[in-house]
Every structure is written in structure tokens, then in C-alpha cells.
């Protein structure tokens, strides 16, 4: 039985929702993270709230590039959920050398530790960015991987490192390619499609859409965090050596903007209606419609939340004062924050 779970990169956007769920499910959880996006004096207090006092939570502040510290942390763990990386394509592009160190080179000493200590289960968070630009109506897991960015490329390399170097006879590994995450979390990000547009609609009253035709697959943060928990429960034979896309709705950026406008207008009935301004082009040409038929068929997995739910959750958070200075505070925007703290 898997009881001791290490979440590498567990103090980020997804981790801030995932870790409390693991604790609620009575797992003994260790978080290994640099806590780059935490401001509280008490480690993790602004990310996990009262859960920092949970006797089943161990927090380790560490860099994934620190091979010795990573190995010591991996030792004795039953399962590992690997979320750590410079998250999303633009974050890697601002410093390509740093991106390579964090998102790719560090992965090899991690894999070495997994093999040395014979971790029973490894769950790796990849990305649909591995597919690049696709014209197929549905992007399935067996299509060629043609990433357009370093971020996607390093995820491809990491996936290959797992499949080539981690023996299934020793470690049950599974790779998840989750869609763009959306919704409210204690460690909030406002640099992801749905979240960006909701922030603009609520706080500026104008949504600027660049291009608009680019297709984006989406997944609610509650669903993706539930999925990682579920990956600890499946039998080995159900997931061993498999790759799964995970998401719910494929929509164009313009379609997302229209959804956001409708909900924000409804939730602020006395305000001027939100405007949508569409520009002619975008520097971001990534576009793909991802298929989730495999995970739904093989694991009978179904998401429970929608983009509409994510927008409403975010609006509720804005109304409750949980997201102060959301247009200017760099903590909500990965690139701006990394530049501000001069992350190296």
C-alpha cells in the first residue's frame, strides 16, 4: 500500500490544492520545493493554511538541481508526484540555460534516485505542449511529438528518460499530460488562459484577445488535483508505463473570452458590460484540440468541473478580496516574479 508520498514542486499552483487533498486522504506527505512563490514567515503558511500544522506533512525547502538533497528526500518514499519545473513555455524562454538546468538536466539525478531507492510509483506531470501545432481534429497520445518551445521539448526528453531508464518491474510509472489548468487556488496563477481573461474582465472591464483562433485544452484545478490523488489508487496493471491526456474542454481563446464575459456580466449585474477587443495576430502559435478518450475509456475517469466553474470560482475569490492587486502584483505571474526575484 502506498502511504508515503513525495510531491516535488508541491508548493506551486497545482500543489497548493493537491497537498491538502493528499493529507485529507491520510497520506504522509513530503513537499520538496524552493517555495519561490511563498511570502509567509512560516514555511508554506500562505500556500497550505492550517495544513502546515498537520502531523503528516513534512516540508523541505530545496532546489531540484541539488542532487544530494533530492536523493535524500526520495529515499523511503512509496510514491512520487513530480510537478516541479519552470512552468509553461514563456517562463523557460526568458532564460534558456536556466530552463534546461531546471526542466531537463536536473531530471537525470532525480531518476537515478528513483532507481536507487526503488520507488514503487512515479507520477510525472507533462504537458500537451509536447504536441506542438497540430491540424488533426483530435490530438491523441500516439501522435508525433513536435514541440515548438524548449518547455515542450524538455518535457519530451523527460518522458523519454522515464520510459528508457525506469524499469517497470521496479517502479510503476505513469505520465499525465494535463491541459491548461484554470480556477482558484491558494497559490494563484493569473498567467494562464482562463485565469488571465477573468482577471482582465473583472478588474479592467476589457478583455484583449490576441488572435483568438488558437485552440486550447483546459482542465479545472480541482479535477487535475483529484486525478493525481486517483493515480495513487489505481492498480499497477491499469497505469503502468502508460501516457494519458487529461482535460475537459477544447475551446478557442475567443470562445473562452466570450464565456468569461457572459459570467462576469452576470455576477456583476450593476456594472458596465465587459468588452472584448480582438487583435489580428499573436506571437503564440500553439494550437491543438486534445482527446481524452483514452483516459475516459481505460480508467473510467471523468472531470467534474468546467471552465464556467473556474471563472465563477475566480470571481468569488476576487469579490472576497483573496486576490489583491491582481493586475500589478508580480506574484501572480510566473515570468514577472522570477524576474523580480532574479531567480537563478
C-alpha positions, 0 to 999 in steps of 0.5 A: 500500500502506498502511504508515503508520498513525495510531491516535488514542486508541491508548493506551486499552483497545482500543489497548493490544492493537491497537498491538502487533498493528499493529507485529507486522504491520510497520506504522509506527505513530503513537499520538496520545493524552493517555495519561490512563490511563498511570502509567509514567515512560516514555511508554506503558511500562505500556500497550505493554511492550517495544513502546515500544522498537520502531523503528516506533512513534512516540508523541505525547502530545496532546489531540484538541481541539488542532487544530494538533497533530492536523493535524500528526500526520495529515499523511503518514499512509496510514491512520487508526484513530480510537478516541479519545473519552470512552468509553461513555455514563456517562463523557460524562454526568458532564460534558456540555460536556466530552463534546461538546468531546471526542466531537463538536466536536473531530471537525470539525478532525480531518476537515478534516485528513483532507481536507487531507492526503488520507488514503487510509483512515479507520477510525472506531470507533462504537458500537451505542449509536447504536441506542438501545432497540430491540424488533426481534429483530435490530438491523441497520445500516439501522435508525433511529438513536435514541440515548438518551445524548449518547455515542450521539448524538455518535457519530451526528453523527460518522458523519454528518460522515464520510459528508457531508464525506469524499469517497470518491474521496479517502479510503476510509472505513469505520465499525465499530460494535463491541459491548461489548468484554470480556477482558484487556488491558494497559490494563484496563477493569473498567467494562464488562459482562463485565469488571465481573461477573468482577471482582465474582465473583472478588474479592467472591464476589457478583455484583449484577445490576441488572435483568438483562433488558437485552440486550447485544452483546459482542465479545472484545478480541482479535477487535475488535483483529484486525478493525481490523488486517483493515480495513487489508487489505481492498480499497477496493471491499469497505469503502468508505463502508460501516457494519458491526456487529461482535460475537459474542454477544447475551446478557442481563446475567443470562445473562452473570452466570450464565456468569461464575459457572459459570467462576469456580466452576470455576477456583476449585474450593476456594472458596465458590460465587459468588452472584448477587443480582438487583435489580428495576430499573436506571437503564440502559435500553439494550437491543438484540440486534445482527446481524452478518450483514452483516459475516459475509456481505460480508467473510467475517469471523468472531470467534474468541473468546467471552465464556467466553474473556474471563472465563477470560482475566480470571481468569488475569490476576487469579490472576497478580496483573496486576490489583491492587486491582481493586475500589478502584483508580480506574484501572480505571474510566473515570468514577472516574479522570477524576474523580480526575484532574479531567480537563478 
